[in-house]
Amino acid sequence: MVAASAALDDDAVRAKVLAAADRLYYSLGIQAVGMDALRAEAGVSLKRIYRLFPSKESIVEQVLAGRHEVWNALVEQAVELDDPRQRLLAIYDMLARWFDQDDFRGCVFINSFGELGATTPRIAAIAREHKAEFQERLARIVAEAGGPDWLAPQLAILAEGAQTTAAIAGTNEAAGQARRAAEILIGVALGGDPAR
């Protein structure tokens, strides 16, 4: 398999290594996956991996960048609705679908921060930036709905807590519970029927 990868160009090999790293890091944890395991999973020689990536940390950073893009695409798809209240609630419906996936292991940013945040400042910064951007996205939807500034951070905390709870519990129930709590908060903040 390593010989077959020798014929691939650098972009194809980089993509192959990142896909393998994403699978392994997400399912087993970053620290549990050594470079030999990554080499075997990707079918790429260590020499070539190190030629394309200066360090394991750079691989982790690029895996997180890819996950950030996937997350943003899921959020954007979920909120493609006209009513801002329903756009906010759609986040929790998206979470429920994600939690039902067989390979769900929680939020890769929370997991990475938990594993490396105390010792790897760049990984901690990437996780913080990702979470801040999600909260900013919620704040824009809240503003479009005419809601108060305090609503977006509280809705974000519900989503973050649901992700952690679902990973530990192994069910999607946390998404529904977070959605119901979000309905109450939105109802208080925006008035009207909270379940609308």
DACOR-V788360 format. One record per helix or strand. SS is the DSSP state (~ for helix, > for strand). FROM is the first residue (numbers start at 1). LEN is the number of residues. If there is no record, write none. Layout:
# DACOR-V788360
SS:FROM:LEN + SS:FROM:LEN
This chain:
# DACOR-V788360
~:2:5 + ~:10:19 + ~:35:8 + ~:46:7 + ~:56:23 + ~:84:16 + ~:108:9 + ~:121:24 + ~:149:21 + ~:173:18
